[in-house]
Amino acid sequence: MPEWFALDTVTVAAILGMAGVTWLTRMTGYALARRIAITGRAKAALEAMPPAILTAIIAPMALSEGIPEAVAAAVTVLAALRLPTLVAVAVGVATVVLLRSLPL
């Protein structure tokens, strides 16, 4: 194995520690969500978060890369309004792959 790929125990411990904290955070959120009734505006806000987060992640890339990426980002945002997030991401990836393969 190359020397640059070597992992020391501190690095492995840090990675495992971060994974544990991430898992604990998620499980705590699920446990609390089961005990709290979310209705009205809070429910609407939580349902709107996946498209908003997806847009925040994609927008900087889309505006700095080129036309295929910008079009694919717009398609992804529109898909995220109606489809599950994973499907919207797949639609966006397929769109950018298709547009990049076209001779422009």
Biopython code that builds the backbone (N, CA, C, O; Angstrom):
import numpy as np
from Bio.PDB.StructureBuilder import StructureBuilder

atoms = [
    (1, "MET", "N", (0.849, -1.172, 0.000)),
    (1, "MET", "CA", (0.000, 0.000, 0.000)),
    (1, "MET", "C", (0.899, 1.241, 0.000)),
    (1, "MET", "O", (1.909, 1.268, 0.703)),
    (2, "PRO", "N", (0.543, 2.270, -0.782)),
    (2, "PRO", "CA", (1.392, 3.469, -0.817)),
    (2, "PRO", "C", (1.446, 4.160, 0.540)),
    (2, "PRO", "O", (0.517, 4.074, 1.344)),
    (3, "GLU", "N", (2.560, 4.846, 0.770)),
    (3, "GLU", "CA", (2.760, 5.512, 2.055)),
    (3, "GLU", "C", (1.723, 6.612, 2.301)),
    (3, "GLU", "O", (1.303, 6.811, 3.441)),
    (4, "TRP", "N", (1.310, 7.318, 1.270)),
    (4, "TRP", "CA", (0.341, 8.402, 1.433)),
    (4, "TRP", "C", (-1.033, 7.894, 1.836)),
    (4, "TRP", "O", (-1.878, 8.671, 2.283)),
    (5, "PHE", "N", (-1.262, 6.600, 1.683)),
    (5, "PHE", "CA", (-2.555, 6.002, 2.012)),
    (5, "PHE", "C", (-2.592, 5.446, 3.421)),
    (5, "PHE", "O", (-3.638, 4.974, 3.866)),
    (6, "ALA", "N", (-1.487, 5.488, 4.126)),
    (6, "ALA", "CA", (-1.412, 4.897, 5.458)),
    (6, "ALA", "C", (-2.300, 5.669, 6.433)),
    (6, "ALA", "O", (-2.342, 6.899, 6.410)),
    (7, "LEU", "N", (-3.003, 4.935, 7.284)),
    (7, "LEU", "CA", (-3.845, 5.543, 8.312)),
    (7, "LEU", "C", (-3.232, 5.267, 9.669)),
    (7, "LEU", "O", (-2.855, 4.137, 9.977)),
    (8, "ASP", "N", (-3.136, 6.316, 10.480)),
    (8, "ASP", "CA", (-2.666, 6.080, 11.839)),
    (8, "ASP", "C", (-3.866, 5.926, 12.773)),
    (8, "ASP", "O", (-5.003, 6.188, 12.379)),
    (9, "THR", "N", (-3.617, 5.513, 13.976)),
    (9, "THR", "CA", (-4.708, 5.231, 14.911)),
    (9, "THR", "C", (-5.489, 6.486, 15.284)),
    (9, "THR", "O", (-6.692, 6.411, 15.532)),
    (10, "VAL", "N", (-4.828, 7.629, 15.327)),
    (10, "VAL", "CA", (-5.524, 8.879, 15.657)),
    (10, "VAL", "C", (-6.547, 9.213, 14.573)),
    (10, "VAL", "O", (-7.667, 9.620, 14.880)),
    (11, "THR", "N", (-6.167, 9.043, 13.312)),
    (11, "THR", "CA", (-7.081, 9.320, 12.205)),
    (11, "THR", "C", (-8.267, 8.373, 12.231)),
    (11, "THR", "O", (-9.410, 8.802, 12.075)),
    (12, "VAL", "N", (-8.006, 7.099, 12.425)),
    (12, "VAL", "CA", (-9.082, 6.107, 12.486)),
    (12, "VAL", "C", (-10.008, 6.405, 13.669)),
    (12, "VAL", "O", (-11.228, 6.313, 13.534)),
    (13, "ALA", "N", (-9.449, 6.756, 14.809)),
    (13, "ALA", "CA", (-10.260, 7.084, 15.986)),
    (13, "ALA", "C", (-11.113, 8.320, 15.730)),
    (13, "ALA", "O", (-12.270, 8.369, 16.147)),
    (14, "ALA", "N", (-10.557, 9.315, 15.053)),
    (14, "ALA", "CA", (-11.318, 10.524, 14.737)),
    (14, "ALA", "C", (-12.477, 10.210, 13.796)),
    (14, "ALA", "O", (-13.588, 10.703, 13.990)),
    (15, "ILE", "N", (-12.221, 9.397, 12.785)),
    (15, "ILE", "CA", (-13.273, 9.018, 11.841)),
    (15, "ILE", "C", (-14.376, 8.247, 12.555)),
    (15, "ILE", "O", (-15.558, 8.533, 12.369)),
    (16, "LEU", "N", (-13.994, 7.280, 13.366)),
    (16, "LEU", "CA", (-14.988, 6.501, 14.113)),
    (16, "LEU", "C", (-15.746, 7.369, 15.111)),
    (16, "LEU", "O", (-16.950, 7.192, 15.300)),
    (17, "GLY", "N", (-15.055, 8.296, 15.742)),
    (17, "GLY", "CA", (-15.721, 9.213, 16.671)),
    (17, "GLY", "C", (-16.736, 10.096, 15.961)),
    (17, "GLY", "O", (-17.845, 10.290, 16.459)),
    (18, "MET", "N", (-16.367, 10.633, 14.804)),
    (18, "MET", "CA", (-17.302, 11.463, 14.037)),
    (18, "MET", "C", (-18.496, 10.650, 13.558)),
    (18, "MET", "O", (-19.625, 11.141, 13.562)),
    (19, "ALA", "N", (-18.252, 9.415, 13.148)),
    (19, "ALA", "CA", (-19.358, 8.551, 12.725)),
    (19, "ALA", "C", (-20.293, 8.280, 13.889)),
    (19, "ALA", "O", (-21.512, 8.302, 13.722)),
    (20, "GLY", "N", (-19.739, 8.025, 15.063)),
    (20, "GLY", "CA", (-20.561, 7.777, 16.245)),
    (20, "GLY", "C", (-21.394, 8.983, 16.638)),
    (20, "GLY", "O", (-22.573, 8.843, 16.964)),
    (21, "VAL", "N", (-20.796, 10.166, 16.612)),
    (21, "VAL", "CA", (-21.537, 11.383, 16.949)),
    (21, "VAL", "C", (-22.625, 11.651, 15.918)),
    (21, "VAL", "O", (-23.729, 12.064, 16.273)),
    (22, "THR", "N", (-22.324, 11.423, 14.663)),
    (22, "THR", "CA", (-23.336, 11.604, 13.610)),
    (22, "THR", "C", (-24.493, 10.646, 13.827)),
    (22, "THR", "O", (-25.653, 11.053, 13.758)),
    (23, "TRP", "N", (-24.198, 9.383, 14.087)),
    (23, "TRP", "CA", (-25.256, 8.399, 14.324)),
    (23, "TRP", "C", (-26.080, 8.781, 15.551)),
    (23, "TRP", "O", (-27.309, 8.717, 15.517)),
    (24, "LEU", "N", (-25.415, 9.176, 16.623)),
    (24, "LEU", "CA", (-26.120, 9.557, 17.847)),
    (24, "LEU", "C", (-27.028, 10.767, 17.609)),
    (24, "LEU", "O", (-28.146, 10.808, 18.122)),
    (25, "THR", "N", (-26.565, 11.733, 16.851)),
    (25, "THR", "CA", (-27.377, 12.907, 16.532)),
    (25, "THR", "C", (-28.628, 12.510, 15.763)),
    (25, "THR", "O", (-29.725, 12.978, 16.068)),
    (26, "ARG", "N", (-28.465, 11.656, 14.779)),
    (26, "ARG", "CA", (-29.619, 11.219, 13.987)),
    (26, "ARG", "C", (-30.606, 10.414, 14.821)),
    (26, "ARG", "O", (-31.814, 10.632, 14.732)),
    (27, "MET", "N", (-30.113, 9.501, 15.617)),
    (27, "MET", "CA", (-31.004, 8.672, 16.433)),
    (27, "MET", "C", (-31.740, 9.513, 17.482)),
    (27, "MET", "O", (-32.912, 9.270, 17.766)),
    (28, "THR", "N", (-31.052, 10.495, 18.052)),
    (28, "THR", "CA", (-31.705, 11.384, 19.010)),
    (28, "THR", "C", (-32.818, 12.172, 18.325)),
    (28, "THR", "O", (-33.893, 12.356, 18.898)),
    (29, "GLY", "N", (-32.569, 12.631, 17.117)),
    (29, "GLY", "CA", (-33.601, 13.341, 16.361)),
    (29, "GLY", "C", (-34.812, 12.466, 16.093)),
    (29, "GLY", "O", (-35.950, 12.913, 16.238)),
    (30, "TYR", "N", (-34.573, 11.223, 15.702)),
    (30, "TYR", "CA", (-35.692, 10.300, 15.465)),
    (30, "TYR", "C", (-36.462, 10.026, 16.751)),
    (30, "TYR", "O", (-37.692, 9.976, 16.740)),
    (31, "ALA", "N", (-35.751, 9.850, 17.853)),
    (31, "ALA", "CA", (-36.415, 9.576, 19.131)),
    (31, "ALA", "C", (-37.273, 10.764, 19.564)),
    (31, "ALA", "O", (-38.390, 10.578, 20.047)),
    (32, "LEU", "N", (-36.762, 11.974, 19.394)),
    (32, "LEU", "CA", (-37.534, 13.160, 19.758)),
    (32, "LEU", "C", (-38.717, 13.370, 18.810)),
    (32, "LEU", "O", (-39.793, 13.784, 19.240)),
    (33, "ALA", "N", (-38.518, 13.090, 17.541)),
    (33, "ALA", "CA", (-39.590, 13.298, 16.561)),
    (33, "ALA", "C", (-40.783, 12.397, 16.839)),
    (33, "ALA", "O", (-41.918, 12.772, 16.546)),
    (34, "ARG", "N", (-40.546, 11.216, 17.400)),
    (34, "ARG", "CA", (-41.658, 10.319, 17.714)),
    (34, "ARG", "C", (-42.497, 10.833, 18.879)),
    (34, "ARG", "O", (-43.666, 10.469, 19.007)),
    (35, "ARG", "N", (-41.917, 11.669, 19.725)),
    (35, "ARG", "CA", (-42.623, 12.154, 20.906)),
    (35, "ARG", "C", (-43.293, 13.509, 20.688)),
    (35, "ARG", "O", (-44.089, 13.940, 21.522)),
    (36, "ILE", "N", (-42.988, 14.181, 19.592)),
    (36, "ILE", "CA", (-43.515, 15.523, 19.334)),
    (36, "ILE", "C", (-44.445, 15.479, 18.126)),
    (36, "ILE", "O", (-44.083, 14.951, 17.074)),
    (37, "ALA", "N", (-45.646, 16.035, 18.282)),
    (37, "ALA", "CA", (-46.585, 16.128, 17.158)),
    (37, "ALA", "C", (-46.261, 17.401, 16.373)),
    (37, "ALA", "O", (-46.348, 18.507, 16.908)),
    (38, "ILE", "N", (-45.894, 17.239, 15.122)),
    (38, "ILE", "CA", (-45.541, 18.377, 14.281)),
    (38, "ILE", "C", (-46.696, 18.643, 13.321)),
    (38, "ILE", "O", (-47.065, 17.784, 12.520)),
    (39, "THR", "N", (-47.257, 19.835, 13.413)),
    (39, "THR", "CA", (-48.392, 20.195, 12.565)),
    (39, "THR", "C", (-48.212, 21.615, 12.051)),
    (39, "THR", "O", (-47.306, 22.337, 12.466)),
    (40, "GLY", "N", (-49.086, 21.993, 11.151)),
    (40, "GLY", "CA", (-49.154, 23.368, 10.671)),
    (40, "GLY", "C", (-47.908, 23.845, 9.970)),
    (40, "GLY", "O", (-47.362, 23.174, 9.094)),
    (41, "ARG", "N", (-47.467, 25.030, 10.378)),
    (41, "ARG", "CA", (-46.339, 25.685, 9.719)),
    (41, "ARG", "C", (-45.032, 24.913, 9.901)),
    (41, "ARG", "O", (-44.205, 24.864, 8.990)),
    (42, "ALA", "N", (-44.849, 24.318, 11.068)),
    (42, "ALA", "CA", (-43.627, 23.545, 11.309)),
    (42, "ALA", "C", (-43.558, 22.345, 10.367)),
    (42, "ALA", "O", (-42.495, 22.026, 9.835)),
    (43, "LYS", "N", (-44.694, 21.685, 10.167)),
    (43, "LYS", "CA", (-44.725, 20.539, 9.256)),
    (43, "LYS", "C", (-44.436, 20.981, 7.825)),
    (43, "LYS", "O", (-43.681, 20.319, 7.112)),
    (44, "ALA", "N", (-45.028, 22.089, 7.403)),
    (44, "ALA", "CA", (-44.787, 22.606, 6.054)),
    (44, "ALA", "C", (-43.319, 22.978, 5.867)),
    (44, "ALA", "O", (-42.746, 22.727, 4.806)),
    (45, "ALA", "N", (-42.710, 23.569, 6.883)),
    (45, "ALA", "CA", (-41.299, 23.938, 6.795)),
    (45, "ALA", "C", (-40.409, 22.702, 6.684)),
    (45, "ALA", "O", (-39.469, 22.685, 5.890)),
    (46, "LEU", "N", (-40.699, 21.674, 7.471)),
    (46, "LEU", "CA", (-39.898, 20.450, 7.411)),
    (46, "LEU", "C", (-40.065, 19.736, 6.075)),
    (46, "LEU", "O", (-39.111, 19.151, 5.563)),
    (47, "GLU", "N", (-41.254, 19.779, 5.512)),
    (47, "GLU", "CA", (-41.476, 19.139, 4.214)),
    (47, "GLU", "C", (-40.789, 19.900, 3.086)),
    (47, "GLU", "O", (-40.462, 19.309, 2.057)),
    (48, "ALA", "N", (-40.568, 21.195, 3.261)),
    (48, "ALA", "CA", (-39.917, 22.003, 2.232)),
    (48, "ALA", "C", (-38.392, 21.939, 2.314)),
    (48, "ALA", "O", (-37.712, 22.388, 1.391)),
    (49, "MET", "N", (-37.850, 21.402, 3.381)),
    (49, "MET", "CA", (-36.403, 21.415, 3.561)),
    (49, "MET", "C", (-35.615, 20.620, 2.524)),
    (49, "MET", "O", (-34.614, 21.142, 2.033)),
    (50, "PRO", "N", (-35.992, 19.402, 2.157)),
    (50, "PRO", "CA", (-35.146, 18.692, 1.194)),
    (50, "PRO", "C", (-34.915, 19.454, -0.114)),
    (50, "PRO", "O", (-33.768, 19.536, -0.552)),
    (51, "PRO", "N", (-35.948, 20.019, -0.765)),
    (51, "PRO", "CA", (-35.662, 20.796, -1.975)),
    (51, "PRO", "C", (-34.806, 22.029, -1.686)),
    (51, "PRO", "O", (-33.956, 22.394, -2.498)),
    (52, "ALA", "N", (-35.022, 22.669, -0.547)),
    (52, "ALA", "CA", (-34.241, 23.859, -0.214)),
    (52, "ALA", "C", (-32.771, 23.515, 0.002)),
    (52, "ALA", "O", (-31.884, 24.240, -0.448)),
    (53, "ILE", "N", (-32.520, 22.414, 0.689)),
    (53, "ILE", "CA", (-31.144, 21.989, 0.929)),
    (53, "ILE", "C", (-30.477, 21.580, -0.382)),
    (53, "ILE", "O", (-29.322, 21.923, -0.633)),
    (54, "LEU", "N", (-31.201, 20.857, -1.200)),
    (54, "LEU", "CA", (-30.674, 20.446, -2.498)),
    (54, "LEU", "C", (-30.313, 21.665, -3.346)),
    (54, "LEU", "O", (-29.264, 21.691, -3.990)),
    (55, "THR", "N", (-31.179, 22.665, -3.341)),
    (55, "THR", "CA", (-30.923, 23.890, -4.098)),
    (55, "THR", "C", (-29.688, 24.607, -3.564)),
    (55, "THR", "O", (-28.862, 25.077, -4.346)),
    (56, "ALA", "N", (-29.552, 24.696, -2.251)),
    (56, "ALA", "CA", (-28.403, 25.376, -1.656)),
    (56, "ALA", "C", (-27.092, 24.679, -1.989)),
    (56, "ALA", "O", (-26.058, 25.334, -2.117)),
    (57, "ILE", "N", (-27.125, 23.377, -2.127)),
    (57, "ILE", "CA", (-25.909, 22.633, -2.459)),
    (57, "ILE", "C", (-25.566, 22.773, -3.934)),
    (57, "ILE", "O", (-24.396, 22.906, -4.293)),
    (58, "ILE", "N", (-26.567, 22.744, -4.778)),
    (58, "ILE", "CA", (-26.346, 22.725, -6.219)),
    (58, "ILE", "C", (-26.128, 24.111, -6.820)),
    (58, "ILE", "O", (-25.363, 24.245, -7.776)),
    (59, "ALA", "N", (-26.776, 25.140, -6.289)),
    (59, "ALA", "CA", (-26.748, 26.474, -6.895)),
    (59, "ALA", "C", (-25.337, 27.024, -7.135)),
    (59, "ALA", "O", (-25.073, 27.488, -8.244)),
    (60, "PRO", "N", (-24.429, 27.001, -6.176)),
    (60, "PRO", "CA", (-23.097, 27.561, -6.457)),
    (60, "PRO", "C", (-22.384, 26.859, -7.616)),
    (60, "PRO", "O", (-21.751, 27.509, -8.448)),
    (61, "MET", "N", (-22.489, 25.545, -7.663)),
    (61, "MET", "CA", (-21.864, 24.799, -8.757)),
    (61, "MET", "C", (-22.512, 25.139, -10.086)),
    (61, "MET", "O", (-21.823, 25.334, -11.088)),
    (62, "ALA", "N", (-23.826, 25.209, -10.096)),
    (62, "ALA", "CA", (-24.552, 25.432, -11.342)),
    (62, "ALA", "C", (-24.243, 26.799, -11.941)),
    (62, "ALA", "O", (-24.174, 26.950, -13.161)),
    (63, "LEU", "N", (-24.062, 27.774, -11.092)),
    (63, "LEU", "CA", (-23.822, 29.124, -11.591)),
    (63, "LEU", "C", (-22.379, 29.365, -11.995)),
    (63, "LEU", "O", (-22.089, 30.368, -12.648)),
    (64, "SER", "N", (-21.475, 28.484, -11.630)),
    (64, "SER", "CA", (-20.064, 28.708, -11.944)),
    (64, "SER", "C", (-19.509, 27.782, -13.014)),
    (64, "SER", "O", (-18.414, 28.030, -13.519)),
    (65, "GLU", "N", (-20.223, 26.725, -13.376)),
    (65, "GLU", "CA", (-19.657, 25.723, -14.277)),
    (65, "GLU", "C", (-19.953, 25.965, -15.755)),
    (65, "GLU", "O", (-19.021, 26.071, -16.552)),
    (66, "GLY", "N", (-21.212, 26.055, -16.134)),
    (66, "GLY", "CA", (-21.537, 26.223, -17.541)),
    (66, "GLY", "C", (-23.009, 25.973, -17.805)),
    (66, "GLY", "O", (-23.797, 25.765, -16.882)),
    (67, "ILE", "N", (-23.365, 25.996, -19.074)),
    (67, "ILE", "CA", (-24.765, 25.860, -19.468)),
    (67, "ILE", "C", (-25.338, 24.486, -19.121)),
    (67, "ILE", "O", (-26.426, 24.435, -18.547)),
    (68, "PRO", "N", (-24.676, 23.370, -19.432)),
    (68, "PRO", "CA", (-25.260, 22.067, -19.076)),
    (68, "PRO", "C", (-25.539, 21.937, -17.581)),
    (68, "PRO", "O", (-26.576, 21.404, -17.187)),
    (69, "GLU", "N", (-24.621, 22.419, -16.752)),
    (69, "GLU", "CA", (-24.800, 22.326, -15.310)),
    (69, "GLU", "C", (-25.936, 23.217, -14.828)),
    (69, "GLU", "O", (-26.694, 22.823, -13.941)),
    (70, "ALA", "N", (-26.068, 24.423, -15.405)),
    (70, "ALA", "CA", (-27.140, 25.334, -15.004)),
    (70, "ALA", "C", (-28.505, 24.768, -15.383)),
    (70, "ALA", "O", (-29.450, 24.839, -14.598)),
    (71, "VAL", "N", (-28.606, 24.211, -16.574)),
    (71, "VAL", "CA", (-29.878, 23.615, -17.007)),
    (71, "VAL", "C", (-30.208, 22.405, -16.138)),
    (71, "VAL", "O", (-31.352, 22.244, -15.712)),
    (72, "ALA", "N", (-29.226, 21.561, -15.874)),
    (72, "ALA", "CA", (-29.454, 20.384, -15.039)),
    (72, "ALA", "C", (-29.862, 20.790, -13.622)),
    (72, "ALA", "O", (-30.698, 20.127, -13.009)),
    (73, "ALA", "N", (-29.288, 21.859, -13.101)),
    (73, "ALA", "CA", (-29.666, 22.334, -11.776)),
    (73, "ALA", "C", (-31.117, 22.796, -11.750)),
    (73, "ALA", "O", (-31.848, 22.506, -10.803)),
    (74, "ALA", "N", (-31.531, 23.512, -12.784)),
    (74, "ALA", "CA", (-32.926, 23.954, -12.856)),
    (74, "ALA", "C", (-33.871, 22.756, -12.947)),
    (74, "ALA", "O", (-34.922, 22.741, -12.306)),
    (75, "VAL", "N", (-33.500, 21.761, -13.736)),
    (75, "VAL", "CA", (-34.313, 20.549, -13.857)),
    (75, "VAL", "C", (-34.386, 19.830, -12.511)),
    (75, "VAL", "O", (-35.441, 19.326, -12.125)),
    (76, "THR", "N", (-33.264, 19.786, -11.803)),
    (76, "THR", "CA", (-33.226, 19.131, -10.497)),
    (76, "THR", "C", (-34.139, 19.841, -9.500)),
    (76, "THR", "O", (-34.873, 19.192, -8.754)),
    (77, "VAL", "N", (-34.094, 21.156, -9.488)),
    (77, "VAL", "CA", (-34.949, 21.920, -8.574)),
    (77, "VAL", "C", (-36.418, 21.653, -8.884)),
    (77, "VAL", "O", (-37.212, 21.423, -7.972)),
    (78, "LEU", "N", (-36.782, 21.680, -10.149)),
    (78, "LEU", "CA", (-38.173, 21.412, -10.527)),
    (78, "LEU", "C", (-38.579, 19.986, -10.155)),
    (78, "LEU", "O", (-39.691, 19.756, -9.680)),
    (79, "ALA", "N", (-37.680, 19.036, -10.371)),
    (79, "ALA", "CA", (-37.986, 17.650, -10.014)),
    (79, "ALA", "C", (-38.138, 17.494, -8.504)),
    (79, "ALA", "O", (-38.977, 16.723, -8.037)),
    (80, "ALA", "N", (-37.331, 18.223, -7.745)),
    (80, "ALA", "CA", (-37.381, 18.115, -6.284)),
    (80, "ALA", "C", (-38.681, 18.655, -5.702)),
    (80, "ALA", "O", (-39.057, 18.310, -4.582)),
    (81, "LEU", "N", (-39.359, 19.492, -6.457)),
    (81, "LEU", "CA", (-40.643, 20.010, -5.975)),
    (81, "LEU", "C", (-41.736, 18.951, -5.988)),
    (81, "LEU", "O", (-42.715, 19.062, -5.250)),
    (82, "ARG", "N", (-41.579, 17.917, -6.826)),
    (82, "ARG", "CA", (-42.613, 16.890, -6.956)),
    (82, "ARG", "C", (-42.165, 15.471, -6.635)),
    (82, "ARG", "O", (-42.994, 14.606, -6.354)),
    (83, "LEU", "N", (-40.865, 15.230, -6.674)),
    (83, "LEU", "CA", (-40.355, 13.868, -6.523)),
    (83, "LEU", "C", (-39.534, 13.739, -5.247)),
    (83, "LEU", "O", (-39.093, 14.742, -4.685)),
    (84, "PRO", "N", (-39.327, 12.514, -4.790)),
    (84, "PRO", "CA", (-38.417, 12.321, -3.652)),
    (84, "PRO", "C", (-37.015, 12.830, -3.993)),
    (84, "PRO", "O", (-36.620, 12.844, -5.159)),
    (85, "THR", "N", (-36.281, 13.238, -2.986)),
    (85, "THR", "CA", (-34.975, 13.861, -3.193)),
    (85, "THR", "C", (-34.026, 12.978, -3.989)),
    (85, "THR", "O", (-33.347, 13.469, -4.891)),
    (86, "LEU", "N", (-33.964, 11.701, -3.681)),
    (86, "LEU", "CA", (-33.056, 10.805, -4.392)),
    (86, "LEU", "C", (-33.396, 10.731, -5.877)),
    (86, "LEU", "O", (-32.497, 10.719, -6.717)),
    (87, "VAL", "N", (-34.675, 10.682, -6.204)),
    (87, "VAL", "CA", (-35.097, 10.650, -7.608)),
    (87, "VAL", "C", (-34.752, 11.969, -8.290)),
    (87, "VAL", "O", (-34.312, 11.977, -9.439)),
    (88, "ALA", "N", (-34.949, 13.088, -7.586)),
    (88, "ALA", "CA", (-34.614, 14.396, -8.156)),
    (88, "ALA", "C", (-33.119, 14.495, -8.454)),
    (88, "ALA", "O", (-32.727, 15.032, -9.490)),
    (89, "VAL", "N", (-32.294, 13.985, -7.560)),
    (89, "VAL", "CA", (-30.846, 13.988, -7.794)),
    (89, "VAL", "C", (-30.514, 13.130, -9.010)),
    (89, "VAL", "O", (-29.691, 13.525, -9.836)),
    (90, "ALA", "N", (-31.134, 11.975, -9.130)),
    (90, "ALA", "CA", (-30.889, 11.100, -10.288)),
    (90, "ALA", "C", (-31.302, 11.784, -11.583)),
    (90, "ALA", "O", (-30.604, 11.674, -12.591)),
    (91, "VAL", "N", (-32.422, 12.483, -11.566)),
    (91, "VAL", "CA", (-32.879, 13.221, -12.752)),
    (91, "VAL", "C", (-31.858, 14.301, -13.112)),
    (91, "VAL", "O", (-31.531, 14.483, -14.285)),
    (92, "GLY", "N", (-31.360, 15.007, -12.116)),
    (92, "GLY", "CA", (-30.361, 16.047, -12.365)),
    (92, "GLY", "C", (-29.067, 15.488, -12.928)),
    (92, "GLY", "O", (-28.490, 16.058, -13.853)),
    (93, "VAL", "N", (-28.610, 14.372, -12.373)),
    (93, "VAL", "CA", (-27.381, 13.746, -12.867)),
    (93, "VAL", "C", (-27.566, 13.274, -14.307)),
    (93, "VAL", "O", (-26.696, 13.486, -15.152)),
    (94, "ALA", "N", (-28.699, 12.637, -14.581)),
    (94, "ALA", "CA", (-28.976, 12.180, -15.947)),
    (94, "ALA", "C", (-29.028, 13.356, -16.913)),
    (94, "ALA", "O", (-28.541, 13.264, -18.040)),
    (95, "THR", "N", (-29.618, 14.458, -16.470)),
    (95, "THR", "CA", (-29.708, 15.642, -17.337)),
    (95, "THR", "C", (-28.332, 16.198, -17.664)),
    (95, "THR", "O", (-28.050, 16.495, -18.825)),
    (96, "VAL", "N", (-27.464, 16.347, -16.656)),
    (96, "VAL", "CA", (-26.143, 16.901, -16.925)),
    (96, "VAL", "C", (-25.319, 15.954, -17.785)),
    (96, "VAL", "O", (-24.559, 16.409, -18.639)),
    (97, "VAL", "N", (-25.452, 14.649, -17.579)),
    (97, "VAL", "CA", (-24.724, 13.689, -18.415)),
    (97, "VAL", "C", (-25.196, 13.788, -19.857)),
    (97, "VAL", "O", (-24.381, 13.797, -20.780)),
    (98, "LEU", "N", (-26.490, 13.860, -20.054)),
    (98, "LEU", "CA", (-27.052, 13.975, -21.411)),
    (98, "LEU", "C", (-26.588, 15.270, -22.081)),
    (98, "LEU", "O", (-26.153, 15.255, -23.232)),
    (99, "LEU", "N", (-26.682, 16.374, -21.367)),
    (99, "LEU", "CA", (-26.295, 17.671, -21.959)),
    (99, "LEU", "C", (-24.794, 17.752, -22.232)),
    (99, "LEU", "O", (-24.383, 18.360, -23.220)),
    (100, "ARG", "N", (-23.982, 17.156, -21.385)),
    (100, "ARG", "CA", (-22.532, 17.169, -21.635)),
    (100, "ARG", "C", (-22.165, 16.293, -22.822)),
    (100, "ARG", "O", (-21.150, 16.534, -23.475)),
    (101, "SER", "N", (-22.968, 15.288, -23.108)),
    (101, "SER", "CA", (-22.655, 14.392, -24.225)),
    (101, "SER", "C", (-23.056, 14.978, -25.578)),
    (101, "SER", "O", (-22.606, 14.504, -26.622)),
    (102, "LEU", "N", (-23.897, 16.002, -25.560)),
    (102, "LEU", "CA", (-24.307, 16.632, -26.809)),
    (102, "LEU", "C", (-23.192, 17.525, -27.345)),
    (102, "LEU", "O", (-22.534, 18.229, -26.579)),
    (103, "PRO", "N", (-22.982, 17.498, -28.650)),
    (103, "PRO", "CA", (-21.953, 18.404, -29.222)),
    (103, "PRO", "C", (-22.513, 19.830, -29.298)),
    (103, "PRO", "O", (-23.491, 20.093, -29.998)),
    (104, "LEU", "N", (-21.883, 20.722, -28.578)),
    (104, "LEU", "CA", (-22.337, 22.128, -28.586)),
    (104, "LEU", "C", (-21.350, 23.012, -29.273)),
    (104, "LEU", "O", (-21.568, 24.220, -29.372)),
]
sb = StructureBuilder()
sb.init_structure("model")
sb.init_model(0)
sb.init_chain("A")
sb.init_seg("    ")
for serial, (resi, resn, name, xyz) in enumerate(atoms, 1):
    if name == "N":
        sb.init_residue(resn, " ", resi, " ")
    sb.init_atom(name, np.array(xyz, "f"), 0.0, 1.0, " ", f" {name:<3s}", serial, name[0])
structure = sb.get_structure()
